Amino acid sequence: MRYWSLLFALAALFCIGAFLYAPFHPDWWLPNSPSEPHHTVSAFGREIDSLFIIILVITGVSFIGTQIALVWVTFRFVDRTDAQGMPVRPATYFHGSQRLEVIWTIIPASILVFIALYQMGTWASIKFRSAAPKVQPLAEVTARQFQWVMRYPGADGRLNTSDDVHLVNDLHFVKGRQALIYLKSTDVLHSFFLPQMRIKQDAVPGLVIPVWFDSDRAGKFDLACAELCGWGHYKMRGNVTVHETQSEFDDWMKRATDAQNVSQLVAVGGPQGEVKPQ
Ligand SMILES: [Cu+2]
């Protein structure tokens, strides 16, 4: 029955096609800006993508090699019987092969050690607190079921003061500047995910975790929760706006501050809004 070898060969061909297609097709698996599908917007993005490509090459070459071996073995050593129904080439059985086991342990272990060492620099620059940029925090982001609560410092530039600006699912920062946020959670595990910037960080109840990122393109991007956090997990989609200049960001912040002051005045004036904002 050589059908099996044909079936394995077809599956292998399909996967090899996908493997060759993936790195060159925009948005096949690494999301980018819609207007520039081949451009990764953040500095971390380029490092993360190159790690992905290295892992894709290692797994792809291993996969192609094992598939060729599998197809060849199932084709070459297909079961054959003679006129009496007896196997022409009876199978021989043996138990264990120390040499083989040593080889197939050492090779994957070496590959894993290589990847672990190779990615250390990238990991350190994205995750180590010592690498956090020495800048004023952009915001405090608190995840809760099921929204992102953003708290921006107001005019005084300091967080946790009375002029802070509160927004929901709306992250803004400036192009070409490192943005630093403090990530918290009030209930369960969430995961702060900026797909186009290749940033993903768990929000853990009880912890305040610094997260930093940048973008070399202005525009609209996505924020998502990448941790299944309950029935409304899908609702934790937020908007990310990268402003072209600091003054554009400042204008937006002023509008957000004014809108917050208006809503507070209306709240003070009661549901009928007797106190009219100026
Ligand atoms: Cu969530």
Residues whose N, C-alpha, C, O or C-beta is under 5 A from the ligand:
A	BS01	CU	L189 H190 S191 C225 E227 C229 M236
